[in-house]
Amino acid sequence: MKPTWRKPVGILALLGALLAYAVIIANVVAPSIAGWPVLGQLPVYVVLGTIWLLPLRPFLIWMENGTAR
C-alpha cells in the first residue's frame, strides 16, 4: 500500500478546523452566555460540543478513499 497525501493534509486540515471552531466558540459564544446559570450553559455547550462531529464522518471517508461517499 502506497501512502497518499490525503491523510497528512486531512489531519492538518482537521486540526486547523477544530482550532478555528474552538476560537470562534470561545470568542463569540462564551462571552454572550457567561452570565447564564450553569444549568443554562450546559445544553449550549453540549450542542456545540457535538456539532463538530457532524462533518467528521464524510471527512474521514474522504481521507481514506478520496471520495466522501
C-alpha positions as CSV (number, residue, x, y, z in Angstrom):
1,M,0.0,0.0,0.0
2,K,1.3,3.4,-1.0
3,P,0.7,6.3,1.4
4,T,-1.4,9.1,0.0
5,W,-1.2,12.9,0.5
6,R,-4.8,13.0,1.8
7,K,-4.1,11.6,5.3
8,P,-1.5,14.2,6.4
9,V,-3.3,17.0,4.7
10,G,-6.6,15.8,6.2
11,I,-5.2,15.6,9.7
12,L,-3.7,19.1,9.4
13,A,-7.0,20.5,8.0
14,L,-9.0,18.8,10.8
15,L,-6.7,20.2,13.5
16,G,-6.9,23.7,11.9
17,A,-10.7,23.5,11.6
18,L,-11.1,22.3,15.2
19,L,-8.8,25.1,16.4
20,A,-10.8,27.7,14.4
21,Y,-14.1,26.3,15.7
22,A,-12.8,26.4,19.3
23,V,-11.6,30.0,18.9
24,I,-14.9,31.1,17.4
25,I,-16.8,29.5,20.2
26,A,-14.5,30.9,22.9
27,N,-14.7,34.5,21.5
28,V,-18.3,34.7,20.3
29,V,-20.5,32.3,22.3
30,A,-18.8,32.1,25.7
31,P,-18.9,35.9,26.4
32,S,-22.6,36.0,25.4
33,I,-23.7,33.2,27.7
34,A,-21.2,33.9,30.6
35,G,-23.9,35.4,32.8
36,W,-26.3,32.5,32.4
37,P,-26.7,29.9,35.2
38,V,-24.5,26.8,34.8
39,L,-27.5,24.6,34.0
40,G,-28.5,27.1,31.2
41,Q,-25.0,27.0,29.8
42,L,-24.8,23.2,29.9
43,P,-27.1,22.4,26.9
44,V,-25.4,25.1,24.8
45,Y,-22.0,23.6,25.3
46,V,-23.3,20.0,24.9
47,V,-24.8,21.0,21.5
48,L,-21.7,23.0,20.4
49,G,-19.5,20.1,21.6
50,T,-21.3,17.7,19.3
51,I,-21.8,19.9,16.2
52,W,-18.2,19.5,15.1
53,L,-18.8,15.7,14.8
54,L,-21.4,16.1,12.0
55,P,-18.9,16.7,9.1
56,L,-16.3,14.3,10.6
57,R,-17.5,11.0,9.0
58,P,-17.5,12.2,5.4
59,F,-14.2,13.9,6.0
60,L,-12.6,10.7,7.4
61,I,-14.0,8.7,4.5
62,W,-12.5,11.2,2.1
63,M,-9.2,10.9,3.8
64,E,-9.3,7.1,3.4
65,N,-10.9,6.7,-0.1
66,G,-10.6,10.0,-1.9
67,T,-14.4,10.4,-2.1
68,A,-16.9,11.5,0.5
69,R,-19.2,8.5,-0.3
